[in-house]
Amino acid sequence: MVLAAMYGAGARTAAAYNRRVNFNAFFKGLARVTKTFTLEIGPLRATGVPAVLVGLAGVVVAAGTVRTLAEHSERLPETLREARALAQTLRPEPPQLRS
C-alpha cells in the first residue's frame, strides 16, 4: 500500500503505483529477447542466456584490464620489454642451413 501523503499529492498519484504487474508477459518478452542473442568467436558458439553471460564476462574482463593498465601505466614500457624478452627466449631458434 502506498500512502498518498508520502508523495505530497492526492490519491491519483498513489493510484499510479497500485497497478498490477504482469510478470508472465514480462518474462515471456525477456525470454524472447535472450533467445535472439548469439555469439560466435572462433570455435566457441553460444546462444541465448549463455551468450549473454559470456558477453558480460567479456565486458568485466575488459574493464578490469583497462583499470589495471590505467593504474600501472608508468610500469607499462618495462613490462612490455620484459614480455618481449620472454617471448624471444621461449621461441625456438629457426633451423640453420649448413653450408
Buried (B, 14 or more C-beta within 10 A) or exposed (E): EEEBEEEEEEEEEBEEEEEEEEEEEEEEEEEEEBEEBEBEEEEEEBBBEEBBEBEEEEEEEEEEEEEEEEEEEEEEEEEEEEEEEEEEEEEEEEEEEEE
